[in-house]
Amino acid sequence: MVSYPQCLDHVVPRVQQGCNSYRNLVSSGIECNSQKGERAADDFLRRLYREGHLNASELTGRLRALDDLASGKLRPSLPALAKPTANQKIEIRKKDERKTPHFDPKKSG
């Protein structure tokens, strides 16, 4: 399996008032993202279909996924956050204490 560099891509490009929300960001290969440029994702998918890179079923599925993304039906899966152990909590407190200067009223004059 070949891995390709990935990046975030705006479904609706920022130049077309696309925002930075989970409803408008997808993972994309850098090559496809640069080919897509400032086009909307659905326009780019239709171009890939016309050029023979996608079949009708793939085009339909990807357009449906774009609609689901825009409507909020596709939400990002977030990993469960592990609770810190007692030792980790102590370490965090120690780091915070080193960063935070303490006010000593006896030393102020």
C-alpha positions in Angstrom: 0.0 0.0 0.0 1.4 3.4 -1.0 0.8 6.3 1.3 0.4 9.8 0.0 0.9 13.1 1.9 -2.5 14.3 3.2 -3.8 17.7 3.9 -7.1 19.4 4.8 -9.2 20.6 2.0 -12.2 23.0 2.0 -15.2 21.5 0.3 -16.4 25.1 -0.4 -13.2 27.0 -1.0 -12.4 29.9 1.3 -12.4 32.3 -1.7 -16.0 31.4 -2.1 -16.8 32.1 1.6 -16.2 28.5 2.7 -15.6 28.3 6.5 -13.2 26.3 8.7 -15.8 23.9 10.2 -16.1 20.2 10.3 -18.9 20.6 7.8 -16.5 22.1 5.2 -13.2 20.3 5.8 -12.1 16.9 4.5 -8.9 15.0 4.3 -7.4 15.1 0.8 -4.2 14.0 -0.9 -2.0 17.0 -1.8 -2.1 16.2 -5.5 -5.9 16.1 -5.7 -6.2 19.2 -3.5 -3.9 21.1 -5.9 -5.8 19.9 -8.9 -9.1 20.9 -7.3 -7.7 24.4 -6.7 -10.5 27.0 -6.0 -13.3 24.9 -7.5 -16.1 23.6 -5.3 -15.8 19.8 -4.5 -18.9 18.8 -6.4 -17.5 20.6 -9.6 -14.2 18.8 -9.2 -15.9 15.4 -8.7 -17.9 16.0 -11.9 -14.7 16.8 -13.8 -13.1 13.6 -12.5 -16.2 11.7 -13.8 -16.1 13.3 -17.2 -12.4 12.5 -17.5 -13.1 8.8 -16.6 -11.4 8.8 -13.2 -14.7 8.0 -11.4 -17.6 5.8 -12.6 -21.3 6.9 -12.1 -21.7 4.9 -8.9 -18.6 6.5 -7.3 -19.7 10.0 -8.4 -23.2 9.5 -6.9 -21.7 8.1 -3.6 -19.3 11.0 -3.3 -21.9 13.6 -4.1 -24.2 12.1 -1.5 -21.3 12.2 1.1 -20.8 15.9 0.3 -24.6 16.5 0.9 -24.4 14.5 4.2 -21.3 16.5 5.3 -23.0 19.9 4.5 -26.1 18.9 6.4 -24.2 17.8 9.5 -25.0 14.1 9.1 -21.3 13.2 8.9 -19.7 14.2 12.1 -16.0 13.7 12.9 -15.2 10.9 15.2 -13.1 12.1 18.1 -11.0 9.8 20.2 -11.9 9.3 23.8 -9.7 11.4 26.0 -8.0 9.4 28.7 -8.2 10.7 32.2 -4.8 11.6 33.7 -3.4 9.4 36.4 -2.6 10.7 39.9 1.1 10.9 39.0 0.3 12.8 35.8 -1.9 15.3 37.7 1.0 15.9 40.1 3.4 16.5 37.2 1.0 18.9 35.5 0.7 20.9 38.8 4.5 21.0 39.2 4.9 22.4 35.6 2.2 25.0 36.3 3.8 26.1 39.5 7.2 26.6 37.7 5.5 28.7 35.0 3.3 30.8 37.4 5.2 33.5 39.4 4.1 33.7 43.0 3.4 37.0 44.7 5.3 37.3 48.0 3.9 40.2 50.0 7.0 40.2 52.3 9.3 40.9 49.3 7.2 43.7 47.9 8.1 47.1 49.1 
